[in-house]
Amino acid sequence: MTFADLGLSDELMRAVDEVGYSEPTPIQKQAIPSVLMGRDLIGIAQTGTGKTAAFVLPMIDILGSGRSRARMPRSLILEPTRELAAQVAENFEQYGKYHKLSMALLIGGVSMGDQVKALEKGVDVLIATPGRLMDLFQRGNILLTGCALLVIDEADRMLDMGFIPDIEDICAKLPKTRQTLLFSATMPAPIKKLADKFLTDPKSIEVARPASSNRLIEQALVPVTSRTKKATLIDMLGAPDVKTAIVFSNRKSTVRDLTTSLKRARFAAGQIQGDMEQAERIRELDRFKSGEVTVLVASDVAARGLDVKAVSHVFNYDVPWHPDDYIHRIGRTGRAGATGKAFTLATPDDDEAVANIEKLTGQKIPRIGKAAPAAPAAAEDKPAPASCAGQPKAAAKPAPEKSKADARPKAERAPPPAPRPHKPEPRRDDRNDGPDEGWNGPVPDFLGISLGG
Ligand code: AMP
């Protein structure tokens, strides 16, 4: 099946062709014709499967007929994080370049004034995080009664972040006769309930079992101790096949510390974590995309929205507390047909978390190497001798600039994680939608722009 068989318009086919997609992915093959027919849809798919285009492409053609009215968006895409929302907006811009559709992005960290201005003009597509959308709704800046097409993306992530009550509120404000598309990597009971309540006779599509991780990703578990962990990572990052890497950590303070250590070890390291201003995060991502930064240290806030092609390696510096996060993290490599490697550094304390991941994926992660010998505390930042991964240490990549020592007191570090609560709490550090923090950088191009001519 080709894109031509899916019933998309010529303008859209032209844009898709220019992006360089030759064949639709399985989720696109199954979803696009149904969405074009106006059906509700449940898509169980991970990021990396092409699911964004599976809803954005048909939406563009559906919205192609009809006109927007002031303050009444015609369609709404809900995303859990700013990064993901911005990513979807970028895709809309790419695929919709030959359509005259307008779009607004409503995310925390961007000045409300610009967002309100875009809405006043009338938008065809509103891409929003739930908290910011509710804020603007309560201020009377948006009417959702004209919104006949709703996409709830990454629903399981929304659940983890405590957004489900907001989503229920939003759904109740939309017209009853509308088309609703829901995407989620997994289908826990509260999401199933949400779907039962707000979707009508949906078509269900599952492209990869929620727990099955991508076959193109070679995975391994590297036994370490808390003292040898950093040296092991530094050693592994130096392997010649590590071209670009994302290193995940569970804590923002570790992301900061590790970035400093990697810079000291002369890696071109950068960071992205929840404490950074949005403008700063975008700048750092751009530096990673351009190759100026080759090792990006990230907290989970970055895991879902990141779409960087050719990430050769993912390292889990910490075993994620939530097994779902493991799948999302390693999904940053092995994207769109490329192969990738994902290494997880695990201490004996992580046994339970590892067992939970293996239970979810149904696969045992192969163990490699032995725990690295304990490094002396003072030499913490120096690479350890020969790798526990059996990979020779390559010449370290030069850092673009000398880093300043992190003066942050140790006391600031987060306490050890609590076990996953039975009833998920909002993860405040990941929520995007606090009070308007103001935007310190330029307003992104895609904010309130008109697409096409
Ligand atoms: P997603 O699952 O939406 O995060 O998409 C993952 C990646 O696949 C993105 O980099 C897309 O640009 C890419 N992609 C989407 N559709 C296709 C396609 N039909 N062929 C090749 N790459 C695609």
Residues whose N, C-alpha, C, O or C-beta is under 5 A from the ligand:
A	BS01	AMP	Y21 S22 E23 P24 T25 Q46 T47 G48 T49 G50 K51 T52 A53 D307 A336
